[in-house]
Amino acid sequence: AMIHVAKALPKDADLVMQVHDSLIVECDDAVAADVASILKREMESVAPELGIKLAVDVTTATNWGDL
């Protein structure tokens, strides 16, 4: 999923960290909703061969402590 997300993110968004099954992305507030949609789409579609839909929750915050 990290590879797919990294390729799909806009230039002004940076994939900065992975923690277990979570990805942390930094971006401006102006593109946060678009980045959240990209994350959800890319992570849910990463393994179509599983035959089930993967559930992905996306949250946004102004600092990591609020996630």
Residue pairs with C-beta under 8 A, 6 or more apart in sequence:
1 23
1 42
1 43
1 46
2 15
2 18
2 23
4 42
4 43
4 45
4 46
5 15
5 23
5 25
5 38
5 39
5 42
5 43
6 15
8 38
8 41
8 42
9 15
9 25
9 27
9 35
9 38
10 27
10 31
10 34
10 35
10 38
12 27
12 28
12 31
13 25
13 26
13 27
13 31
13 35
14 25
14 26
14 27
15 23
15 24
15 25
16 24
16 25
16 26
17 23
17 24
18 24
23 39
23 43
24 64
24 67
25 35
25 39
27 35
29 62
32 60
33 60
36 58
36 60
39 56
39 58
40 56
40 58
43 54
43 56
44 53
44 54
44 55
44 56
46 54
47 54
59 67
61 67
